[in-house]
């Protein structure tokens, strides 16, 4: 059956009339932020602690928009006689969002869960060269990543949370040990000062006890002792004979 001439126009006008009778909903952006789905592909956030500089994301990127720089550091042996180890330390992690096509391959191939999708979309720039964002900006976007769905009962704890908890517990244990050592050092210093003060006081008392007999002997005059013991008046100076008593009193 041949279509009726003008049926397409009639259908289009019918859709227009139905739309005109409905109430419009205006998004009050930017005053009101849109409610985006949790799996929105906005930007890519970097969880730097999980990155091992394996370069897998940069090699698999079809646009070659990921730039990574690193250097090696030597880790001393954990036990005497052990072997030193080397590890890669991240120096630069940048993504050029002017080239990125938001395919998500870098996030899928990362074996250590260092890259995540963030629903953040307000990162427009006036210069295309400023769309290359470094790891500091990528780390800020990491905190806008929505929480993953709840795990099933009895499921294993996510390794990001386990690593963060272990790091926090290790830091708390180190701080507690340092505080304990400082308190013990303070107590030892106070005990040493108290012992030194006690020794100094004992030495002072001993010295005073040794000087007491000598001082008593020095205070007693030999002539006065003899006069007090015999009742004879002391001798006149230079004669050796007893000095006669004077008028009005004794010599």
Secondary structure by P-SEA (a helix, b strand, c coil): cccccaaaaaaaaaaaaaaaabbbbbccccccccccccccccbbbbcccccccccccccccccccbbbbbbbbbbccccccbbbbbbbbbcbbbbcccccccccccccccccccbbbbccccccccccccccccaaaaaaacccccccccccccccccaaaaaaaaaaaaaaaaaaaaaaaaaaaaaaaaaaaaaaaaaaaaaaaaaaaaaaaaaaaaaccaaaaaaaacccccccccccccccccccccc
